[in-house]
Amino acid sequence: MNMGLAFDIAEIILTVFLIGFVLLQVKGGGLGGIFGQADTVYRTKRGVEKTLFQLTIVFTVLFIAVSLVRLKLGT
């Protein structure tokens, strides 16, 4: 398997996971606004939400790194 194909496959896999992580993240305050919770209240990310956020950052960095290496190699 040549390097170009390996980088193509890596980029596709990273892209799919990155899109999934972004779509799974909760936007805004969730259901709190329905029950009268103020939207301006600061809340920290906990549990699964924090893990998804961190995985999004990791996969974004990996995607950028693979893209730059692929660009540098000219494949």
C-alpha positions, 0 to 999 in steps of 0.5 A: 500500500502506498503512502498516498492511499494510507493518508487518504484512508486516515483522513477519511476515518478522522473526518468521519469521527470528527463530524460525529463528535461535533454532531453529538455535542450539545448546543447551548444549555440543552433542555434547561431553557425550556424549564426556565433556566437562564441561558447566561449561567456558566456551566462546566462540561462534565462526563460524556460532554467533556470527553466528547469535547476533548476527543473533538480537539484531539481528532482536529489536531490529528486531522490537521497533522495528517493533512500537513504531512500529506501536503508536505509529501505531495501525495 
